[in-house]
């Protein structure tokens, strides 16, 4: 009996002191600081914000958040009915619709421009390294600097560069307030996004392009394919997965972005998106409950994107 | 096109190359390339050149494409205490360093330890941990700022520190933003180091920590440098958290200060552009110096993260 007892005990004892167990303990020890910060400052706040979204939290009770009164779905109801959120016809889209349109349009444009840039840099020429590095400038430069340069270029006065150029070319008669005109401002913010983030798409696509098997092109050439056909039937199918993953990653990141629109337009003139609206609720009118509710709506839409990402792309990239 | 022709063409300039192969596609490519280069470089030229203009040049009826001379009016306003609207930008530069250097250093240390565990050691829950860290990386900053703000405010009143105007708090929030991707990039790199080298050291009697210190880290220096630069750049550029957590002008980091100057009732674009140039230049220089590591890091971390 004692023998049986001992043998049933010893594997357990072994598991604790064995090399494997030591390794596991070391692993947890090593990853602990990272896990603590990431979970404490990201995961816990994320869960906490669900809680806040059901409470009435303002400046007065920010220091006593845990006793904030429960208000049920009131915050959500107010947010959804807010004129800044709700779609009210083609003149006033509201943040929800604007966010989706803005993110999709920016992402499509970013990927298309990135693809063109990648194809451009895929052929060898002298100075390609320098050109490639230059192409990455918009992506690495600080957002504040580039946003303000753009605003300065799009300055509404006749001394604005774009106004000056377009007036010299005779395309417009009077200076335009580009970032203060409905429709035009949204379009320009989308173009700005593509300008800033195409290098990311370009790098990914370029890496894939350079790993392509050249025999595919040789085979296509034997079959008499021209440049356009080679691109359409050989290159694009090979890039499908990488383009798909870039698309969803950028879509989620753009959807979450606060800085770009805030710095360019402040969310005015038909460019208000959910992140900016979240900021306005929380730190403009100091209604943190509404801000959290708005952020939760943002998150729900994001989770749909995420599900699509995990379901379609992550499974697909294993094959690619 | 045979390989010989390709080798030859690599030795020509862009113009030669295009002249030789002046077909439709070559022509389109050349035009597109020029269009791209102008579109990318003009804003940077405009930033730098505007910073050297006088107030008269910047506020005139027509844009001045080339400043008449390298005037330092804007820089004087940023740095010269005797200037009437002195901005004390040097303090903002120091503040930015105060957050971005600790962020980079701590992120590299923590991420190295974590990444080693992920890449080399087996433990239960590794996949779960990795996946949750990655999914967390996709959480929007704006979603987290509200709970983070009230959470840290609570914690601050209990433990006696200020949430607002506290650069240390800012470093912690930046760590939360950068650690996941740093961990991922480093783990990917550690996997490329053959584990036989480490096993040899283990057999020779080194402990795991000694192996990390003496074998793995020296081999991973390129990756460590790129992660350090990468996290440094994120902290250097960060806007939203600094915007919300900093109220006192003395503690502003550069992005917040530039935003403040921009929103000043009397617009002075040349000063904004000068400050932007100062903030952009080190990033571009760092990037060009270490471009190889950085682009590899971006693609390695980006494909999966």
Boltz contact constraints between the chains, C-beta under 6 A:
constraints:
  - contact:
      token1: [A, 23]
      token2: [B, 121]
      max_distance: 6.0
  - contact:
      token1: [A, 24]
      token2: [B, 123]
      max_distance: 6.0
  - contact:
      token1: [A, 26]
      token2: [B, 208]
      max_distance: 6.0
  - contact:
      token1: [A, 27]
      token2: [B, 117]
      max_distance: 6.0
  - contact:
      token1: [A, 27]
      token2: [B, 121]
      max_distance: 6.0
  - contact:
      token1: [A, 27]
      token2: [B, 123]
      max_distance: 6.0
  - contact:
      token1: [A, 30]
      token2: [B, 113]
      max_distance: 6.0
  - contact:
      token1: [A, 30]
      token2: [B, 117]
      max_distance: 6.0
  - contact:
      token1: [A, 31]
      token2: [B, 114]
      max_distance: 6.0
  - contact:
      token1: [A, 31]
      token2: [B, 117]
      max_distance: 6.0
  - contact:
      token1: [A, 33]
      token2: [B, 110]
      max_distance: 6.0
  - contact:
      token1: [A, 34]
      token2: [B, 110]
      max_distance: 6.0
  - contact:
      token1: [A, 34]
      token2: [B, 114]
      max_distance: 6.0
  - contact:
      token1: [A, 34]
      token2: [B, 179]
      max_distance: 6.0
  - contact:
      token1: [A, 34]
      token2: [B, 183]
      max_distance: 6.0
  - contact:
      token1: [A, 37]
      token2: [B, 175]
      max_distance: 6.0
  - contact:
      token1: [A, 37]
      token2: [B, 176]
      max_distance: 6.0
  - contact:
      token1: [A, 37]
      token2: [B, 179]
      max_distance: 6.0
  - contact:
      token1: [A, 38]
      token2: [B, 133]
      max_distance: 6.0
  - contact:
      token1: [A, 38]
      token2: [B, 136]
      max_distance: 6.0
  - contact:
      token1: [A, 38]
      token2: [B, 176]
      max_distance: 6.0
  - contact:
      token1: [A, 38]
      token2: [B, 179]
      max_distance: 6.0
  - contact:
      token1: [A, 41]
      token2: [B, 176]
      max_distance: 6.0
  - contact:
      token1: [A, 42]
      token2: [B, 136]
      max_distance: 6.0
  - contact:
      token1: [A, 42]
      token2: [B, 176]
      max_distance: 6.0
  - contact:
      token1: [A, 45]
      token2: [B, 144]
      max_distance: 6.0
  - contact:
      token1: [A, 45]
      token2: [B, 147]
      max_distance: 6.0
  - contact:
      token1: [A, 45]
      token2: [B, 148]
      max_distance: 6.0
  - contact:
      token1: [A, 45]
      token2: [B, 151]
      max_distance: 6.0
  - contact:
      token1: [A, 46]
      token2: [B, 139]
      max_distance: 6.0
  - contact:
      token1: [A, 48]
      token2: [B, 147]
      max_distance: 6.0
  - contact:
      token1: [A, 49]
      token2: [B, 146]
      max_distance: 6.0
  - contact:
      token1: [A, 49]
      token2: [B, 147]
      max_distance: 6.0
  - contact:
      token1: [A, 52]
      token2: [B, 147]
      max_distance: 6.0
  - contact:
      token1: [A, 62]
      token2: [B, 150]
      max_distance: 6.0
  - contact:
      token1: [A, 62]
      token2: [B, 153]
      max_distance: 6.0
  - contact:
      token1: [A, 63]
      token2: [B, 157]
      max_distance: 6.0
  - contact:
      token1: [A, 65]
      token2: [B, 150]
      max_distance: 6.0
  - contact:
      token1: [A, 120]
      token2: [B, 29]
      max_distance: 6.0
  - contact:
      token1: [A, 120]
      token2: [B, 32]
      max_distance: 6.0
  - contact:
      token1: [A, 120]
      token2: [B, 33]
      max_distance: 6.0
  - contact:
      token1: [A, 124]
      token2: [B, 10]
      max_distance: 6.0
  - contact:
      token1: [A, 125]
      token2: [B, 14]
      max_distance: 6.0
  - contact:
      token1: [A, 125]
      token2: [B, 17]
      max_distance: 6.0
  - contact:
      token1: [A, 126]
      token2: [B, 13]
      max_distance: 6.0
  - contact:
      token1: [A, 133]
      token2: [B, 291]
      max_distance: 6.0
  - contact:
      token1: [A, 137]
      token2: [B, 40]
      max_distance: 6.0
  - contact:
      token1: [A, 138]
      token2: [B, 40]
      max_distance: 6.0
  - contact:
      token1: [A, 140]
      token2: [B, 283]
      max_distance: 6.0
  - contact:
      token1: [A, 140]
      token2: [B, 287]
      max_distance: 6.0
  - contact:
      token1: [A, 141]
      token2: [B, 280]
      max_distance: 6.0
  - contact:
      token1: [A, 142]
      token2: [B, 237]
      max_distance: 6.0
  - contact:
      token1: [A, 142]
      token2: [B, 279]
      max_distance: 6.0
  - contact:
      token1: [A, 142]
      token2: [B, 280]
      max_distance: 6.0
  - contact:
      token1: [A, 143]
      token2: [B, 237]
      max_distance: 6.0
  - contact:
      token1: [A, 144]
      token2: [B, 239]
      max_distance: 6.0
  - contact:
      token1: [A, 144]
      token2: [B, 255]
      max_distance: 6.0
  - contact:
      token1: [A, 144]
      token2: [B, 258]
      max_distance: 6.0
  - contact:
      token1: [A, 145]
      token2: [B, 276]
      max_distance: 6.0
  - contact:
      token1: [A, 145]
      token2: [B, 279]
      max_distance: 6.0
  - contact:
      token1: [A, 145]
      token2: [B, 280]
      max_distance: 6.0
  - contact:
      token1: [A, 148]
      token2: [B, 262]
      max_distance: 6.0
  - contact:
      token1: [A, 148]
      token2: [B, 272]
      max_distance: 6.0
  - contact:
      token1: [A, 148]
      token2: [B, 276]
      max_distance: 6.0
  - contact:
      token1: [A, 149]
      token2: [B, 43]
      max_distance: 6.0
  - contact:
      token1: [A, 149]
      token2: [B, 46]
      max_distance: 6.0
  - contact:
      token1: [A, 149]
      token2: [B, 47]
      max_distance: 6.0
  - contact:
      token1: [A, 152]
      token2: [B, 269]
      max_distance: 6.0
  - contact:
      token1: [A, 158]
      token2: [B, 61]
      max_distance: 6.0
  - contact:
      token1: [A, 159]
      token2: [B, 60]
      max_distance: 6.0
  - contact:
      token1: [A, 159]
      token2: [B, 62]
      max_distance: 6.0
  - contact:
      token1: [A, 159]
      token2: [B, 63]
      max_distance: 6.0
  - contact:
      token1: [A, 161]
      token2: [B, 63]
      max_distance: 6.0
  - contact:
      token1: [A, 164]
      token2: [B, 63]
      max_distance: 6.0
  - contact:
      token1: [A, 203]
      token2: [B, 295]
      max_distance: 6.0
  - contact:
      token1: [A, 203]
      token2: [B, 298]
      max_distance: 6.0
  - contact:
      token1: [A, 203]
      token2: [B, 299]
      max_distance: 6.0
  - contact:
      token1: [A, 204]
      token2: [B, 299]
      max_distance: 6.0
  - contact:
      token1: [A, 207]
      token2: [B, 299]
      max_distance: 6.0
  - contact:
      token1: [A, 227]
      token2: [B, 25]
      max_distance: 6.0
  - contact:
      token1: [A, 252]
      token2: [B, 138]
      max_distance: 6.0
  - contact:
      token1: [A, 256]
      token2: [B, 140]
      max_distance: 6.0
  - contact:
      token1: [A, 258]
      token2: [B, 142]
      max_distance: 6.0
  - contact:
      token1: [A, 258]
      token2: [B, 240]
      max_distance: 6.0
  - contact:
      token1: [A, 259]
      token2: [B, 239]
      max_distance: 6.0
  - contact:
      token1: [A, 275]
      token2: [B, 142]
      max_distance: 6.0
  - contact:
      token1: [A, 278]
      token2: [B, 142]
      max_distance: 6.0
  - contact:
      token1: [A, 282]
      token2: [B, 146]
      max_distance: 6.0
  - contact:
      token1: [A, 288]
      token2: [B, 146]
      max_distance: 6.0
  - contact:
      token1: [A, 291]
      token2: [B, 146]
      max_distance: 6.0
  - contact:
      token1: [A, 292]
      token2: [B, 146]
      max_distance: 6.0
  - contact:
      token1: [A, 295]
      token2: [B, 143]
      max_distance: 6.0
  - contact:
      token1: [A, 299]
      token2: [B, 143]
      max_distance: 6.0
